[in-house]
Amino acid sequence: MKSEIRLSTISSLKNKAQKLNYQKYLKKVHINKLRAFADQTIEFDFPVTALIGPNGGGKTTVLSSCALLFKSVQPRNFFTKSPQFDKEM
């Protein structure tokens, strides 16, 4: 089966990745004192990063932390209400 992605596109992506030359791409996020995270850095590998883990393992917390980069979005829109964590946020 032939790929639907052109070789020139694949070559261009490889070149960008080698030179770390892609427009808006989050390389890593540092999370400190949020839910189960304490002083941890999560790095994202280009071009694909998969967050996998058990329920309650922190996947949504990582994604929500990344979403906070958008200044126009309030944290309460990403983090659920919890009596344990609301005061920290």
Phi and psi in degrees as GROMACS dihedral restraints (atoms count N, CA, C in turn):
[ dihedral_restraints ]
;  ai    aj    ak    al  type     phi  dphi    fc
    3     4     5     6     1   -85.9    20    10
    4     5     6     7     1   138.5    20    10
    6     7     8     9     1   -68.1    20    10
    7     8     9    10     1   145.8    20    10
    9    10    11    12     1   -84.3    20    10
   10    11    12    13     1    -7.7    20    10
   12    13    14    15     1   -93.3    20    10
   13    14    15    16     1   127.6    20    10
   15    16    17    18     1   -67.5    20    10
   16    17    18    19     1   147.0    20    10
   18    19    20    21     1   -60.1    20    10
   19    20    21    22     1   -33.6    20    10
   21    22    23    24     1   -65.3    20    10
   22    23    24    25     1   -35.8    20    10
   24    25    26    27     1   -68.1    20    10
   25    26    27    28     1   -43.8    20    10
   27    28    29    30     1   -62.9    20    10
   28    29    30    31     1   -43.8    20    10
   30    31    32    33     1   -61.5    20    10
   31    32    33    34     1   -42.7    20    10
   33    34    35    36     1   -63.3    20    10
   34    35    36    37     1   -42.2    20    10
   36    37    38    39     1   -65.3    20    10
   37    38    39    40     1   -41.5    20    10
   39    40    41    42     1   -61.7    20    10
   40    41    42    43     1   -42.3    20    10
   42    43    44    45     1   -62.0    20    10
   43    44    45    46     1   -45.5    20    10
   45    46    47    48     1   -62.0    20    10
   46    47    48    49     1   -42.4    20    10
   48    49    50    51     1   -65.1    20    10
   49    50    51    52     1   -41.3    20    10
   51    52    53    54     1   -64.1    20    10
   52    53    54    55     1   -36.4    20    10
   54    55    56    57     1   -93.6    20    10
   55    56    57    58     1     1.3    20    10
   57    58    59    60     1    53.2    20    10
   58    59    60    61     1    42.3    20    10
   60    61    62    63     1  -116.6    20    10
   61    62    63    64     1    68.0    20    10
   63    64    65    66     1  -122.7    20    10
   64    65    66    67     1   151.8    20    10
   66    67    68    69     1   -61.1    20    10
   67    68    69    70     1  -101.3    20    10
   69    70    71    72     1   -94.9    20    10
   70    71    72    73     1   108.9    20    10
   72    73    74    75     1  -146.1    20    10
   73    74    75    76     1   129.5    20    10
   75    76    77    78     1   -85.7    20    10
   76    77    78    79     1   115.9    20    10
   78    79    80    81     1   -83.6    20    10
   79    80    81    82     1   -39.3    20    10
   81    82    83    84     1  -160.8    20    10
   82    83    84    85     1   161.1    20    10
   84    85    86    87     1  -136.5    20    10
   85    86    87    88     1   138.9    20    10
   87    88    89    90     1  -107.3    20    10
   88    89    90    91     1   124.8    20    10
   90    91    92    93     1  -116.6    20    10
   91    92    93    94     1   127.1    20    10
   93    94    95    96     1  -132.1    20    10
   94    95    96    97     1   125.8    20    10
   96    97    98    99     1    57.8    20    10
   97    98    99   100     1    50.7    20    10
   99   100   101   102     1  -133.8    20    10
  100   101   102   103     1   115.8    20    10
  102   103   104   105     1    50.8    20    10
  103   104   105   106     1  -123.7    20    10
  105   106   107   108     1   -85.3    20    10
  106   107   108   109     1     0.4    20    10
  108   109   110   111     1   -94.6    20    10
  109   110   111   112     1   133.8    20    10
  111   112   113   114     1  -139.3    20    10
  112   113   114   115     1   106.6    20    10
  114   115   116   117     1    56.3    20    10
  115   116   117   118     1    55.9    20    10
  117   118   119   120     1  -123.0    20    10
  118   119   120   121     1   141.5    20    10
  120   121   122   123     1  -112.2    20    10
  121   122   123   124     1   129.4    20    10
  123   124   125   126     1  -111.0    20    10
  124   125   126   127     1   124.7    20    10
  126   127   128   129     1  -103.4    20    10
  127   128   129   130     1   141.8    20    10
  129   130   131   132     1  -110.2    20    10
  130   131   132   133     1   124.5    20    10
  132   133   134   135     1   -88.4    20    10
  133   134   135   136     1   133.9    20    10
  135   136   137   138     1   -81.1    20    10
  136   137   138   139     1   143.0    20    10
  138   139   140   141     1   -95.7    20    10
  139   140   141   142     1    -7.2    20    10
  141   142   143   144     1  -131.2    20    10
  142   143   144   145     1   134.4    20    10
  144   145   146   147     1  -127.8    20    10
  145   146   147   148     1   131.9    20    10
  147   148   149   150     1  -113.8    20    10
  148   149   150   151     1   129.6    20    10
  150   151   152   153     1   -98.9    20    10
  151   152   153   154     1   113.1    20    10
  153   154   155   156     1  -127.1    20    10
  154   155   156   157     1   148.9    20    10
  156   157   158   159     1   166.8    20    10
  157   158   159   160     1   174.1    20    10
  159   160   161   162     1   -71.7    20    10
  160   161   162   163     1   163.6    20    10
  162   163   164   165     1   -58.5    20    10
  163   164   165   166     1   135.6    20    10
  165   166   167   168     1    80.6    20    10
  166   167   168   169     1    10.5    20    10
  168   169   170   171     1   -85.6    20    10
  169   170   171   172     1    -8.8    20    10
  171   172   173   174     1   108.5    20    10
  172   173   174   175     1     7.4    20    10
  174   175   176   177     1   -60.9    20    10
  175   176   177   178     1   -46.8    20    10
  177   178   179   180     1   -67.1    20    10
  178   179   180   181     1   -34.8    20    10
  180   181   182   183     1   -62.5    20    10
  181   182   183   184     1   -41.8    20    10
  183   184   185   186     1   -63.3    20    10
  184   185   186   187     1   -49.4    20    10
  186   187   188   189     1   -63.0    20    10
  187   188   189   190     1   -40.7    20    10
  189   190   191   192     1   -65.6    20    10
  190   191   192   193     1   -38.0    20    10
  192   193   194   195     1   -62.9    20    10
  193   194   195   196     1   -38.9    20    10
  195   196   197   198     1   -65.7    20    10
  196   197   198   199     1   -37.8    20    10
  198   199   200   201     1   -65.2    20    10
  199   200   201   202     1   -23.7    20    10
  201   202   203   204     1   -67.7    20    10
  202   203   204   205     1    -9.2    20    10
  204   205   206   207     1   -64.1    20    10
  205   206   207   208     1   -22.9    20    10
  207   208   209   210     1   -83.3    20    10
  208   209   210   211     1   104.8    20    10
  210   211   212   213     1   -60.2    20    10
  211   212   213   214     1   -24.9    20    10
  213   214   215   216     1   -79.6    20    10
  214   215   216   217     1    -4.8    20    10
  216   217   218   219     1  -105.5    20    10
  217   218   219   220     1   129.7    20    10
  219   220   221   222     1   -79.1    20    10
  220   221   222   223     1   141.8    20    10
  222   223   224   225     1   -55.7    20    10
  223   224   225   226     1   -33.8    20    10
  225   226   227   228     1   -63.9    20    10
  226   227   228   229     1   -16.7    20    10
  228   229   230   231     1   -77.4    20    10
  229   230   231   232     1   -14.0    20    10
  231   232   233   234     1  -111.3    20    10
  232   233   234   235     1   -32.5    20    10
  234   235   236   237     1  -102.0    20    10
  235   236   237   238     1   130.0    20    10
  237   238   239   240     1   -70.9    20    10
  238   239   240   241     1   156.5    20    10
  240   241   242   243     1   -69.7    20    10
  241   242   243   244     1   131.8    20    10
  243   244   245   246     1  -150.1    20    10
  244   245   246   247     1   126.9    20    10
  246   247   248   249     1   -59.4    20    10
  247   248   249   250     1   -26.1    20    10
  249   250   251   252     1   -75.6    20    10
  250   251   252   253     1   -34.5    20    10
  252   253   254   255     1  -112.4    20    10
  253   254   255   256     1   -18.1    20    10
  255   256   257   258     1   -56.3    20    10
  256   257   258   259     1   -37.5    20    10
  258   259   260   261     1   -68.6    20    10
  259   260   261   262     1   -26.9    20    10
  261   262   263   264     1   -77.6    20    10
  262   263   264   265     1   -20.9    20    10
